[in-house]
């Protein structure tokens, strides 16, 4: 099962720790040009190595990384360890403080067929190629993916709590999320983490393209290395692990924004598939997701409509998927509205430039109001139990079905797979 190892991370030097909020990045899935421009304007922001500007070559990015190291803007920790990472946050519209407890280590870049890392999302080839080329040139990962593990007896938590009590980094990011980082270097404690995950499968919550890039690079290196052992740095991937059943593991709904479609809407067609339950003003759109199954809020410029699928229409769901995936609100939305009403084929939607994904309700409403998009389809989020069942089934969810909040940031740690910077005592 899952093999993890400690590592010696590169981190922003101590003198830069007070500026960590401006150096780390927790990007939405589809950042705007203005968001990116603001981040790129800071010459030391980790985005320059985690998601370089499109005009930058991998050689330029690699040169920049080496400059940061040479100037001691980044320094490598002297001893390998397990990095404990707690996120303190509040959900939008709530005053309750949550703490998602996790840790960062390196995990083998298992092929999907090994059935050790379980995914729920497909990847786009072009994005994987870009990430693979970047990884090959940098020999470093600046942004951990997010994996979920089981720990029903809280076996690891006491060690994690102790480490977080002596933080090596502690800051609040621009989204109001507090990030606290601790470090465990004692071999006997590290072994408890290694042994605990050794019997488990890991659910990949976020970062499918980055993990796919690690797989692709690993397999390329294996072919080129006649003395491959399996212990080389290219076999490993940096991942943040959190407990799958924690009440502080939060998924937010990801709403769908539609652009490039005709207005007015084909109401006769809509009403043949959906019941129009209510018409409301856009300023009265509920901030809490609608909990009724198969029910959505359709927002256009001047009005919003609560619509729900006609139950008798479910039998028309003509896609080869298990029933439990078909029953998901997000699947119903994509098949019966996005395909049947908007004529975007179900199997092509992940590549469509007409679909934009956004978690923030206010942003959705503003984009409709300003005319940046024609409509918003507001939905409720998927549950963690549904995600786990689907991952274990081997099937894939529609694009951007999950949004684990908060996102793991880039720039908190940099995990090197370079030969002379990688643990040699595996």
C-alpha positions in Angstrom: 0.0 0.0 0.0 1.0 3.7 0.4 4.7 4.3 1.0 5.7 7.7 2.4 9.0 9.1 3.4 10.3 12.2 5.2 12.2 14.9 3.3 14.3 18.0 3.8 12.1 20.8 2.4 13.4 24.0 0.9 11.6 26.9 2.7 11.6 30.7 2.5 14.4 32.0 4.8 13.6 33.2 8.3 13.8 36.9 7.3 11.0 36.4 4.8 8.7 34.6 7.2 6.8 37.8 8.1 5.9 38.1 4.4 4.6 34.6 3.9 1.1 35.8 3.1 2.5 37.6 0.0 4.8 34.7 -1.0 2.4 31.7 -0.8 -0.5 31.1 -3.2 -3.9 29.4 -2.8 -5.4 29.9 -6.2 -8.9 29.1 -7.3 -9.3 26.6 -10.1 -9.8 29.3 -12.7 -7.9 32.4 -11.6 -8.6 35.6 -13.4 -6.0 37.5 -15.4 -6.0 40.3 -12.7 -5.5 37.8 -9.9 -2.5 36.3 -11.7 -1.0 39.7 -12.7 -1.1 40.8 -9.0 0.7 37.6 -7.9 3.3 37.9 -10.8 4.0 41.5 -9.7 5.8 40.2 -6.6 9.2 38.9 -7.8 9.5 36.5 -4.9 6.0 35.0 -5.0 6.1 31.2 -5.2 3.8 31.4 -8.3 6.9 32.1 -10.4 7.9 28.4 -9.9 4.6 26.7 -9.2 2.7 28.3 -12.1 5.1 30.4 -14.2 3.7 33.1 -16.6 2.9 31.6 -20.0 5.7 33.6 -21.7 8.3 32.2 -19.3 10.3 29.1 -20.4 11.2 26.3 -18.1 14.8 27.3 -18.4 14.0 30.8 -17.2 12.0 29.4 -14.3 14.8 27.0 -13.4 17.4 29.8 -13.5 15.2 31.9 -11.2 14.8 29.0 -8.7 18.6 28.5 -8.6 19.0 32.3 -8.0 16.7 32.1 -5.0 18.7 29.2 -3.6 22.1 31.0 -4.2 20.8 34.2 -2.6 19.5 32.1 0.4 16.0 33.3 -0.2 15.2 29.6 0.0 17.1 27.4 2.4 16.9 23.6 2.8 16.2 22.1 6.2 19.2 20.1 7.5 17.4 17.0 8.5 14.5 15.0 6.8 11.2 15.2 8.6 7.4 15.0 8.5 5.9 18.5 8.2 2.8 19.1 10.3 0.4 21.6 8.7 -2.7 22.9 10.4 -5.2 25.2 8.7 -7.5 27.4 10.8 -10.4 28.9 8.9 -14.0 29.9 8.8 -16.5 29.0 6.1 -18.1 31.8 4.2 -20.9 33.3 6.2 -20.0 31.4 9.4 -18.3 32.4 12.6 -17.3 28.9 13.6 -13.5 28.4 13.6 -12.4 25.1 12.1 -8.9 23.4 12.2 -8.0 21.0 9.5 -5.1 18.9 10.8 -2.6 17.4 8.3 1.0 16.7 7.5 3.2 16.9 4.4 5.5 14.1 3.3 6.7 12.5 0.0 4.7 9.6 -1.3 5.5 7.2 -4.2 4.1 8.4 -7.5 2.0 5.3 -7.9 0.4 4.6 -11.3 -3.4 4.8 -11.2 -3.5 1.1 -12.1 -1.7 0.3 -8.8 -4.9 1.2 -7.0 -3.0 2.9 -4.1 -3.9 6.5 -5.0 -7.6 6.7 -5.8 -8.8 9.6 -8.0 -12.2 11.1 -8.7 -11.3 13.6 -11.5 -9.9 13.3 -15.0 -7.0 15.3 -16.3 -6.4 17.4 -19.4 -3.4 16.3 -21.4 -2.1 19.8 -22.2 -2.0 20.8 -18.5 -0.2 17.5 -17.6 2.4 18.1 -20.2 3.1 21.6 -19.0 3.4 20.4 -15.4 5.6 17.4 -16.4 8.1 19.7 -18.3 8.2 22.0 -15.3 8.9 19.2 -12.9 11.6 17.8 -15.2 13.4 21.1 -15.4 13.1 22.2 -11.8 13.5 18.8 -10.1 11.3 20.3 -7.4 7.6 20.5 -6.4 6.4 23.8 -5.0 2.8 22.9 -4.4 1.6 19.7 -2.6 -1.4 17.9 -3.7 -4.0 16.9 -1.1 -4.6 13.3 -0.1 -7.0 11.8 2.4 -6.0 9.1 4.9 -7.8 7.0 7.5 -7.0 7.3 11.2 -10.1 6.2 13.2 -8.3 6.1 16.5 -6.6 9.5 16.1 -3.2 7.7 16.4 -1.2 10.4 14.8 -2.9 13.5 16.3 -1.1 13.7 19.6 2.3 13.8 17.9 0.9 16.4 15.4 -0.5 18.6 18.2 2.9 18.5 20.0 4.8 19.5 16.9 2.4 22.3 16.0 2.9 23.8 19.5 6.5 24.7 18.3 5.8 26.2 14.9 8.4 26.9 12.3 6.0 29.1 10.4 2.7 30.8 11.3 0.9 33.3 9.2 -2.6 34.3 8.0 -3.0 34.4 4.2 -5.0 36.9 2.1 -8.1 34.7 2.4 -8.1 34.8 6.2 -6.8 31.3 6.6 -4.1 30.8 9.3 -1.4 28.3 8.3 0.7 26.8 11.0 3.7 24.6 10.2 5.5 22.2 12.6 8.3 19.7 12.0 8.9 16.1 13.3 12.4 14.8 12.9 12.6 12.1 15.6 13.0 8.7 13.7 10.7 6.8 16.0 7.9 9.3 15.4 8.5 9.4 11.7 8.2 5.6 11.6 4.8 5.8 13.1 3.6 8.0 10.3 5.2 5.7 7.7 3.8 2.5 9.3 0.3 4.0 9.7 0.0 4.9 6.0 1.6 1.7 4.8 -1.6 -0.2 5.1 -3.8 2.3 3.4 -5.1 3.6 0.1 -5.0 7.4 -0.3 -7.9 9.4 -1.8 -6.6 12.2 -4.0 -8.7 15.2 -3.0 -7.0 17.9 -5.0 -4.1 18.2 -7.5 -4.9 15.6 -10.1 -2.8 17.3 -12.8 0.3 17.7 -10.6 0.1 14.0 -9.5 -0.4 12.9 -13.1 2.7 14.9 -14.0 4.7 13.1 -11.3 3.6 9.7 -12.7 4.5 10.8 -16.3 8.0 12.0 -15.2 8.6 8.9 -13.1 7.8 6.6 -16.0 10.0 8.6 -18.4 12.9 8.3 -16.0 12.4 4.6 -15.4 12.8 4.0 -19.2 16.0 6.1 -19.3 17.6 4.6 -16.2 19.1 1.1 -16.7 19.9 0.8 -13.0 16.5 2.0 -11.7 16.0 1.0 -8.1 12.7 2.6 -7.2 14.3 4.8 -4.5 15.4 7.7 -6.8 13.8 11.1 -6.2 11.8 11.0 -9.4 9.7 8.1 -7.8 8.2 10.5 -5.2 5.7 13.3 -5.0 5.0 15.9 -2.3 1.5 15.5 -0.7 -0.4 17.1 2.1 -2.4 14.4 4.0 -5.5 15.1 6.1 -8.0 12.8 7.9 -10.8 11.7 5.6 -13.6 11.7 8.2 -12.7 14.9 10.1 -15.6 17.2 10.7 -13.2 20.0 9.7 -12.6 18.6 6.2 -14.9 20.9 4.2 -16.1 20.7 0.6 -17.7 23.8 -0.8 -20.1 23.8 -3.8 -18.6 24.8 -7.1 -21.1 26.7 -9.2 -21.2 26.7 -13.0 -21.1 29.9 -15.0 -22.1 29.8 -18.6 -20.8 32.1 -21.4 -21.3 32.2 -25.1 -24.9 31.0 -25.1 -28.1 32.5 -26.4 -30.3 34.6 -24.3 -33.3 34.5 -23.9 -33.4 31.0 -22.5 -35.4 28.3 -24.2 -38.1 28.1 -21.5 -40.3 25.7 -23.3 -37.4 23.2 -23.5 -36.3 23.9 -19.9 -39.9 23.3 -18.6 -40.0 20.0 -20.4 -37.1 18.7 -18.2 -37.4 20.9 -15.1 -40.1 22.1 -12.8 -40.0 25.9 -12.3 -40.6 26.1 -8.6 -40.0 29.8 -7.9 -39.0 33.1 -9.5 -37.0 35.5 -7.3 -35.0 38.7 -7.6 -31.3 38.2 -7.9 -30.7 40.1 -4.7 -32.8 37.4 -2.9 -30.7 34.5 -4.1 -30.2 32.3 -1.0 -26.6 32.3 0.4 -27.1 28.7 1.7 -27.1 26.0 -1.0 -30.5 24.5 -1.8 -30.6 21.1 -0.1 -33.5 19.6 -2.0 -32.2 16.9 -4.4 -31.8 17.8 -8.1 -32.7 21.4 -7.4 -30.7 24.4 -8.6 -30.8 28.2 -8.7 -30.6 29.5 -12.3 -29.5 33.1 -12.4 -29.7 35.4 -15.4 -29.2 39.2 -15.4 -32.5 40.3 -14.0 -34.1 37.2 -12.4 -33.3 34.0 -10.6 -35.2 30.8 -10.9 -35.4 27.7 -8.6 -35.7 24.7 -10.9 -35.8 21.0 -10.1 -35.5 18.0 -12.4 -38.8 16.2 -13.2 -38.3 12.9 -11.4 -39.8 10.9 -14.4 -37.0 12.3 -16.6 -34.2 10.5 -14.7 -34.7 7.4 -16.8 -33.5 9.5 -19.8 -30.0 9.7 -18.3 -28.3 7.9 -21.2 -24.7 7.7 -20.1 -22.8 4.6 -19.0 -22.3 5.5 -15.4 -23.1 3.7 -12.1 -26.5 4.7 -10.7 -24.9 6.3 -7.6 -23.0 8.7 -9.8 -26.0 9.4 -12.0 -28.0 10.4 -8.8 -25.5 13.1 -7.8 -26.8 16.6 -8.1 -23.8 17.6 -10.1 -24.3 14.8 -12.6 -27.9 15.6 -13.0 -27.0 19.3 -13.7 -24.4 18.4 -16.3 -26.5 16.0 -18.2 -30.0 17.4 -18.1 -29.2 21.2 -18.2 -25.7 21.6 -19.6 -26.2 18.9 -22.3 -30.0 18.8 -22.9 -30.7 22.6 -22.6 -27.3 24.2 -23.6 -26.3 21.5 -26.1 -22.8 20.9 -24.7 -22.2 17.2 -24.9 -21.7 15.5 -21.5 -18.4 13.9 -22.5 -17.0 17.2 -23.9 -17.9 19.5 -21.1 -14.6 19.2 -19.3 -12.9 20.8 -22.4 -15.6 23.4 -23.1 -14.7 27.1 -23.0 -18.3 27.9 -22.3 -18.1 26.6 -18.7 -16.5 28.5 -15.9 -16.2 27.1 -12.3 -16.6 29.4 -9.3 -17.1 28.7 -5.6 -17.9 32.2 -4.4 -21.6 33.1 -4.7 -21.0 36.8 -4.7 -18.5 36.5 -7.6 -21.1 34.4 -9.5 -23.8 37.0 -9.1 -21.5 39.9 -10.0 -20.3 38.1 -13.2 -23.9 37.6 -14.3 -24.8 41.2 -13.5 -21.8 42.7 -15.3 -22.5 40.6 -18.4 -19.2 38.6 -18.2 -21.3 35.5 -18.4 -24.9 34.9 -19.5 -26.0 32.8 -16.5 -25.0 31.0 -13.3 -26.1 27.6 -12.2 -25.9 27.4 -8.4 -25.7 24.0 -6.9 -25.0 22.3 -3.6 -21.7 20.6 -2.8 -21.0 16.9 -2.9 -20.4 15.1 0.4 -17.1 13.5 1.4 -18.9 10.1 1.8 -20.0 10.4 -1.9 -16.5 11.3 -2.9 -15.0 8.3 -1.1 -17.5 5.8 -2.6 -16.8 7.1 -6.1 -13.1 6.9 -5.6 -13.3 3.3 -4.5 -15.6 2.5 -7.4 -13.0 3.6 -10.0 -15.3 6.0 -11.8 -14.7 9.7 -12.5 -16.9 12.6 -11.5 -17.8 15.5 -13.8 -15.1 18.2 -14.0 -14.6 20.4 -10.9 -17.2 18.5 -8.8 -15.3 19.0 -5.6 -13.7 22.1 -3.9 -11.9 21.2 -0.7 -11.6 24.3 1.4 -9.1 25.8 2.1 -6.8 25.0 -0.8 -3.3 23.8 0.1 -0.9 26.7 -0.8 2.1 26.7 -2.9 5.3 28.1 -1.4 4.8 26.8 2.1 7.3 24.1 1.3 9.4 23.2 -1.7 10.0 19.4 -2.1 13.2 18.6 -4.1 13.6 15.4 -6.0 17.2 16.4 -7.1 19.7 13.6 -6.4 22.0 15.7 -4.1 19.0 17.2 -2.3 17.0 14.0 -1.8 17.2 11.5 1.2 19.8 8.9 0.5 18.9 6.5 3.3 15.6 5.0 2.1 
